[in-house]
């Protein structure tokens, strides 16, 4: 993400993240209350240094079931301490002892029954606690930047997690579009990377002109906390008030078949941002894959953002984000934050 522009001026710090797994803590926010009955066992699991897929496989082995009997709402980072929900389909409602699941990497926090399988994306968001170490920078400037982010929000970038180790997912997507065969799960990942790269190009153009949180003529608006969009329509005092209250956000394209919904100046910016040779190849591949045009908010506002200095060079930051949004977008607006885990890009 270092190549992406900053919305609020020059970097204010240099620091390291993930020196320890505990420096990157993520807790899923549940989207629903369990029914307490049914044949799907919901498990809230805290994991340390383990990826989501590996835990899902462990659950399948524990239950003596195929892997397809285990589901989860979203993938979480490996180099972190994370809490997330899994479901295990147990039609006979007979589960092995939960204690046999416990290990140095896995702890069962809670369990209950539910009448439906846990679906991908079925979470209200994620709460983060990040600890930055070896922080260099003026504390006053850092506090001012964090206060600005809390008050104004920040660009809703797709994080480097979408693009794989060393950004390799976009070249791999281009190779797939050119005819290289890939597995079904890889195909989905590469399509997402291609879409994300095009969205980030549009967002970078809007950040460059200072309009990522301001209306352009022909704007398409997205309702906060929803995928619903409306517009273009004339910008009124009512829309200005809704924009100021974070009830609506400017949006950018998630590429697919069909014309862009935007018009006027907004349409011009979007078209120009994805007009080079690589972008045209990504666009064509996504259209041929049958994806439809969708939209994503250009602006993100972290909820309940707070920070404190644990030591003179150790800063703790806590906040919550909606589903599909990235903590690395927050870190990007602060400056250069190095990943000390040396484990490659996180999952999600």
Secondary structure, 3 states (H helix, E strand, C coil): CCCCCCCCCCCCEEEEECCCHHHEEEEEEECCCCCCCCCEEEEEEEEECCCHHHHHHHHHHHHCCCHHHEEECCCCCCCCEEEEEEEEECCCCCCCCHHHHCCCCEEEEEEEEECCCCCCCCEEEEEEEEEEEEEECCHHHHHHHHHHHHHHCEECCCCHHHHCHHHHHHHHHHHHHCCCCCCHHHHHHHHHHHHHHHHHHHHHHHHHCCCCCCCCCCCEEEECCCCCEEECCCCCHHHHHHHHCCCEEEEEEECCECCCCCCHHHHHHHHHHCCCHHHHHHHHHHHHCCCECEEEECEECCEEEEEEEEECCEEEEEEEECCCCCHHHHHHCCEEEEECCCCCCCCC
